[in-house]
Amino acid sequence: MRILACKEFIGKVIAVYHRYDDSENKWIVIPCDENGNVPDNIRIPNKDEIYAQIAFQEQFYNGVLVEDKNHGII
């Protein structure tokens, strides 16, 4: 299997993981078209699913998913 680097990606930020003990925030991004529409075959993960997917990388940091108070995850 050959893995190639992506030259361009159009996506929508659905959440931000804010690290308390590091200067980097991590964007959680899903694919979308140029108008910001998410394809029907893409399911937006909930907060628990995002935490599960980033747990290995973020186990060494303290942080939280930043949410939009009106719409749940950003």
CORSUL-V334120 format. One record per residue. N is the residue number from 1. RES is the residue in one letter. SS is DSSP state (~ for helix, > for strand, _ for the rest). OMEGA is omega in radians with two decimals (none if undefined). Layout:
N/RES/SS/OMEGA  N/RES/SS/OMEGA
//
This chain:
1/M/_/-3.13  2/R/_/-3.14  3/I/_/3.14  4/L/_/3.09  5/A/_/3.10  6/C/_/3.13  7/K/_/-3.11  8/E/_/3.13  9/F/_/3.04  10/I/_/-3.09  11/G/>/3.14  12/K/>/3.10  13/V/>/-3.13  14/I/>/3.11  15/A/>/3.05  16/V/>/3.06  17/Y/>/-3.12  18/H/>/3.09  19/R/>/3.10  20/Y/_/-3.03  21/D/_/3.11  22/D/_/-3.09  23/S/_/-3.10  24/E/_/2.93  25/N/>/-3.12  26/K/>/3.11  27/W/>/3.02  28/I/>/-2.97  29/V/>/3.03  30/I/>/3.14  31/P/>/3.02  32/C/_/3.08  33/D/_/-3.08  34/E/_/3.14  35/N/_/3.14  36/G/_/-3.14  37/N/_/3.13  38/V/_/3.13  39/P/_/-3.11  40/D/_/-3.09  41/N/_/3.11  42/I/_/3.10  43/R/_/3.13  44/I/_/-3.11  45/P/_/3.07  46/N/_/-3.07  47/K/~/-3.13  48/D/~/3.12  49/E/~/3.09  50/I/~/3.10  51/Y/~/3.14  52/A/~/-3.10  53/Q/~/-3.13  54/I/~/-3.03  55/A/~/-3.09  56/F/~/-3.12  57/Q/~/-3.02  58/E/~/-3.12  59/Q/_/-3.11  60/F/_/-3.08  61/Y/_/2.99  62/N/_/-3.12  63/G/>/-3.09  64/V/>/3.00  65/L/>/3.11  66/V/>/-3.09  67/E/>/2.99  68/D/>/-3.06  69/K/_/-3.09  70/N/_/-2.98  71/H/_/-3.10  72/G/>/3.11  73/I/>/-3.08  74/I/_/none
//
